[in-house]
Amino acid sequence: MWRAAPAVEGDMSPKSLAPATTVTLSALVAMPGLNLTVLAGEQQLDRPVRWVHTSELDDPAPYLEGGELLLTTGLKLGRGKDRLRQYVHRLADAGVAGLGFGTGLSYGEVPPALVEAAAERELPLLQVPQPTPFIAISKAVTAALAAEQYLAVTTSFEAQEELTRAALGKDGTAALIGRLAARLGGWAALYDASGAVVVAAPDWATRRAGRLRAEVDRLRSQRAPSSAALQAGPSDRERTDADARTSRSPATSWCSSPWARTAGPGASWRSVPRTGSRPASVTY
């Protein structure tokens, strides 16, 4: 049974298993050639953009999933202040990442009522000048998302190769656990069939891994694959959260893994975040 968690002591000089890159509105605004101007929601520019969608409907919300950058020229919005405000509220309620408003066609400039409503809802509002076609924004986001996905895949393969080499090397299990901990930027441990800690990395993690003995014993009594979740509190004590799989608390679950089963039946990877840290987990 494998267990891994972010470090809370020691300097591991981590290399992430999955890149933390994301296409954000701020990155999009900074792209040369698009000439986007932020008119509202400056404090929310770190929002990730899942996709770019163009719509001239006065209520596109039913066709949105959330996280989109919505582009429009305001063709059907009219001039009424209340109508423009309602439009912004619908988009904000739909969870869009931001609104890009094209000027030079339906409107010479972005309506002040739209800017006010966006500022009120802290919805990022970008002015798209007429020389910038919407398709240029779509292509920029698509290219960035593709590059991010490629990086994630290649980084995962590199990690898998590194862990494989460690497992096949002269130090075997100990080397594998050490590389896993370094990759996660935390600590890792291997438990035997009785629930005892076989090896942990770095050295100080042995005591911490021992604290999970009760949880390991509980999992051993269940049919594989089984899962559980732990949550790290401010005092760095870990407790079982029976509803973690449906909870919105910052906890991650045990993940069944063919790789981990080399350590014994029902073996699995585990990752637990500490308060204020980013969860780290991997499945091979």
C-alpha positions as CSV (number, residue, x, y, z in Angstrom):
1,M,0.0,0.0,0.0
2,W,1.5,3.3,-1.1
3,R,0.9,6.6,0.6
4,A,2.0,10.1,-0.5
5,A,1.4,13.6,0.8
6,P,2.7,17.1,0.4
7,A,5.7,17.9,2.5
8,V,5.4,20.1,5.6
9,E,9.0,19.9,6.6
10,G,12.3,19.5,4.8
11,D,13.4,20.8,1.5
12,M,12.6,18.3,-1.3
13,S,13.1,20.5,-4.3
14,P,9.9,19.0,-5.9
15,K,9.2,18.3,-9.5
16,S,5.5,18.2,-10.2
17,L,3.9,15.1,-11.6
18,A,1.3,17.2,-13.4
19,P,2.1,20.8,-14.5
20,A,0.2,23.5,-12.8
21,T,-0.2,25.5,-15.9
22,T,-3.5,27.0,-16.9
23,V,-4.8,29.4,-19.5
24,T,-6.0,32.4,-17.6
25,L,-7.6,35.7,-18.6
26,S,-4.5,37.6,-17.6
27,A,-2.4,35.4,-19.9
28,L,-4.8,36.0,-22.7
29,V,-4.8,39.8,-22.1
30,A,-1.0,39.7,-22.2
31,M,-0.8,37.9,-25.6
32,P,0.6,40.2,-28.3
33,G,-1.6,41.0,-31.2
34,L,-4.9,40.6,-29.5
35,N,-5.0,44.1,-28.1
36,L,-7.5,43.3,-25.4
37,T,-8.4,46.0,-22.9
38,V,-9.7,45.2,-19.4
39,L,-12.7,47.3,-18.5
40,A,-13.9,45.6,-15.3
41,G,-13.1,42.6,-13.1
42,E,-9.4,43.3,-12.9
43,Q,-9.2,41.4,-9.6
44,Q,-10.5,38.2,-11.3
45,L,-8.1,37.9,-14.2
46,D,-6.6,34.8,-12.7
47,R,-9.7,32.8,-13.7
48,P,-8.9,29.9,-15.9
49,V,-10.5,29.8,-19.4
50,R,-12.0,26.4,-20.3
51,W,-13.1,27.4,-23.8
52,V,-14.1,30.4,-26.0
53,H,-17.7,30.7,-27.1
54,T,-19.2,33.3,-29.4
55,S,-22.9,34.1,-29.1
56,E,-25.2,37.0,-30.0
57,L,-28.1,35.7,-28.0
58,D,-29.5,38.0,-25.3
59,D,-29.6,34.9,-23.0
60,P,-26.8,32.4,-23.9
61,A,-26.8,30.9,-20.4
62,P,-28.7,27.7,-21.3
63,Y,-25.9,26.9,-23.7
64,L,-23.0,27.5,-21.3
65,E,-21.2,25.1,-19.0
66,G,-19.2,27.6,-17.0
67,G,-15.6,28.7,-17.4
68,E,-16.0,30.0,-20.9
69,L,-14.8,33.4,-22.3
70,L,-18.0,34.6,-24.0
71,L,-17.5,36.8,-27.0
72,T,-20.2,39.1,-28.4
73,T,-20.8,42.2,-30.4
74,G,-24.0,43.0,-28.6
75,L,-26.1,42.6,-31.7
76,K,-29.3,41.8,-29.9
77,L,-28.7,43.4,-26.5
78,G,-30.3,46.8,-27.3
79,R,-29.6,50.0,-25.5
80,G,-31.6,49.7,-22.4
81,K,-29.6,49.9,-19.2
82,D,-31.7,47.3,-17.3
83,R,-31.4,44.9,-20.2
84,L,-27.7,45.2,-20.3
85,R,-27.5,44.7,-16.5
86,Q,-29.7,41.6,-16.7
87,Y,-27.4,40.3,-19.5
88,V,-24.3,40.6,-17.3
89,H,-26.1,39.0,-14.3
90,R,-27.2,36.0,-16.4
91,L,-23.6,35.5,-17.5
92,A,-22.2,35.8,-14.0
93,D,-24.8,33.4,-12.7
94,A,-23.8,30.9,-15.5
95,G,-20.2,31.0,-14.2
96,V,-18.5,32.3,-17.3
97,A,-14.8,33.2,-16.9
98,G,-15.3,36.5,-18.6
99,L,-17.0,38.6,-21.3
100,G,-15.3,39.8,-24.4
101,F,-17.2,42.7,-26.1
102,G,-16.4,43.5,-29.7
103,T,-16.5,47.2,-30.6
104,G,-16.8,48.8,-34.0
105,L,-19.8,46.9,-35.3
106,S,-23.0,47.1,-33.2
107,Y,-21.4,49.5,-30.7
108,G,-18.7,52.1,-31.2
109,E,-17.6,51.5,-27.6
110,V,-18.6,49.2,-24.7
111,P,-21.9,50.5,-23.1
112,P,-21.2,52.1,-19.7
113,A,-24.1,50.2,-18.2
114,L,-22.4,47.0,-19.2
115,V,-19.1,48.1,-17.6
116,E,-20.9,49.1,-14.4
117,A,-22.8,45.8,-14.1
118,A,-19.6,43.8,-14.8
119,A,-17.8,45.7,-12.1
120,E,-20.6,45.1,-9.7
121,R,-20.5,41.4,-10.3
122,E,-16.7,41.3,-10.5
123,L,-17.0,39.8,-14.0
124,P,-14.0,40.3,-16.1
125,L,-15.0,42.5,-19.1
126,L,-12.6,42.7,-22.0
127,Q,-12.9,45.1,-24.9
128,V,-12.1,43.5,-28.3
129,P,-11.2,46.1,-30.9
130,Q,-12.5,45.7,-34.4
131,P,-9.2,44.8,-35.9
132,T,-9.1,41.7,-33.7
133,P,-11.3,39.0,-35.0
134,F,-13.0,36.7,-32.6
135,I,-11.4,33.7,-34.3
136,A,-8.0,35.0,-33.3
137,I,-8.9,34.8,-29.6
138,S,-10.4,31.3,-30.1
139,K,-7.2,30.1,-31.8
140,A,-5.0,31.6,-29.1
141,V,-6.9,29.8,-26.3
142,T,-7.1,26.5,-28.3
143,A,-3.4,26.6,-28.9
144,A,-2.6,27.3,-25.3
145,L,-4.9,24.5,-24.0
146,A,-3.3,22.1,-26.5
147,A,0.1,23.0,-25.3
148,E,-0.9,22.6,-21.7
149,Q,-2.4,19.1,-22.3
150,Y,0.7,18.1,-24.2
151,L,2.9,19.2,-21.4
152,A,0.8,17.3,-18.9
153,V,1.0,14.1,-20.9
154,T,4.8,14.3,-21.5
155,T,5.5,15.2,-17.9
156,S,3.4,12.2,-16.7
157,F,5.3,9.9,-19.0
158,E,8.6,11.3,-17.8
159,A,7.6,10.6,-14.2
160,Q,6.5,7.1,-15.0
161,E,9.8,6.3,-16.7
162,E,11.7,7.8,-13.8
163,L,9.8,5.7,-11.2
164,T,10.2,2.6,-13.4
165,R,13.9,3.0,-13.5
166,A,14.0,3.6,-9.8
167,A,12.0,0.4,-9.1
168,L,14.3,-1.7,-11.4
169,G,17.5,-0.2,-9.9
170,K,19.7,-1.8,-7.2
171,D,17.9,0.1,-4.4
172,G,14.5,-1.0,-5.7
173,T,11.6,-0.1,-3.4
174,A,13.5,2.5,-1.4
175,A,14.6,4.3,-4.5
176,L,11.0,4.2,-5.9
177,I,9.6,5.7,-2.7
178,G,12.3,8.4,-2.6
179,R,11.6,9.4,-6.2
180,L,7.9,9.4,-5.7
181,A,8.2,11.7,-2.7
182,A,10.5,14.1,-4.6
183,R,8.1,14.1,-7.6
184,L,5.2,15.0,-5.4
185,G,7.1,17.5,-3.4
186,G,6.1,15.7,-0.2
187,W,6.6,12.4,1.5
188,A,5.7,8.8,0.6
189,A,5.5,5.5,2.4
190,L,5.0,1.8,1.6
191,Y,3.0,-0.4,4.0
192,D,3.2,-4.2,4.0
193,A,0.3,-6.6,4.2
194,S,0.2,-6.2,8.0
195,G,-0.1,-2.5,7.8
196,A,3.4,-1.8,9.0
197,V,5.6,0.9,7.4
198,V,8.2,-0.8,5.2
199,V,10.0,2.3,3.9
200,A,9.3,6.0,3.9
201,A,10.9,9.0,2.4
202,P,12.3,11.3,3.5
203,D,13.5,9.9,6.8
204,W,11.3,12.1,9.0
205,A,8.2,10.7,7.2
206,T,8.4,7.3,9.0
207,R,6.8,8.6,12.2
208,R,4.1,10.5,10.3
209,A,3.3,7.4,8.2
210,G,2.8,5.4,11.3
211,R,-0.1,7.7,12.3
212,L,-2.1,6.1,9.6
213,R,-2.0,2.6,11.0
214,A,-5.7,2.6,12.1
215,E,-6.8,3.8,8.6
216,V,-4.6,1.2,6.9
217,D,-6.1,-1.6,9.1
218,R,-9.6,-0.4,8.2
219,L,-8.7,-0.6,4.5
220,R,-7.2,-4.0,4.8
221,S,-10.5,-5.4,6.1
222,Q,-12.3,-4.3,2.9
223,R,-12.4,-5.8,-0.5
224,A,-10.0,-4.3,-3.1
225,P,-10.2,-1.9,-4.6
226,S,-11.2,0.2,-1.7
227,S,-10.9,3.9,-0.9
228,A,-10.8,6.4,1.9
229,A,-10.0,10.0,2.4
230,L,-8.1,11.9,5.0
231,Q,-8.0,15.6,5.7
232,A,-5.1,17.5,7.2
233,G,-6.0,20.0,9.8
234,P,-4.1,23.1,11.0
235,S,-2.4,21.0,13.7
236,D,-1.2,18.6,10.9
237,R,-3.2,15.8,12.4
238,E,-5.0,13.6,9.9
239,R,-8.5,12.4,10.5
240,T,-10.8,10.2,8.5
241,D,-13.5,11.9,6.6
242,A,-16.2,9.3,5.8
243,D,-18.0,11.6,3.4
244,A,-14.8,12.9,1.6
245,R,-15.8,11.4,-1.7
246,T,-18.8,13.8,-1.8
247,S,-17.3,16.5,0.4
248,R,-16.0,19.8,-1.0
249,S,-13.2,19.9,1.6
250,P,-9.6,19.8,0.3
251,A,-9.1,16.0,0.5
252,T,-8.2,13.5,-2.1
253,S,-9.1,9.8,-2.3
254,W,-7.3,6.6,-2.4
255,C,-6.9,5.6,-6.1
256,S,-6.6,2.0,-7.2
257,S,-3.4,1.5,-9.2
258,P,-2.0,-1.5,-11.2
259,W,1.5,-0.2,-10.4
260,A,0.7,-0.1,-6.7
261,R,-0.6,-3.6,-6.7
262,T,3.0,-4.8,-7.1
263,A,3.3,-4.2,-3.4
264,G,0.4,-6.5,-2.5
265,P,-3.3,-7.1,-3.1
266,G,-5.4,-4.0,-2.8
267,A,-2.5,-1.7,-2.7
268,S,-3.1,1.9,-3.7
269,W,-1.7,5.4,-4.1
270,R,-2.8,8.0,-1.5
271,S,-2.3,11.8,-1.4
272,V,-3.3,14.1,1.4
273,P,-3.0,17.9,1.3
274,R,-2.0,20.0,4.3
275,T,-3.9,23.1,5.0
276,G,-3.0,25.8,2.4
277,S,-1.3,23.4,0.1
278,R,-2.2,21.9,-3.3
279,P,-3.3,18.3,-3.4
280,A,-1.0,16.0,-5.2
281,S,-2.0,12.6,-6.5
282,V,-1.1,10.3,-9.3
283,T,-2.4,7.0,-10.8
284,Y,-0.4,4.7,-13.0
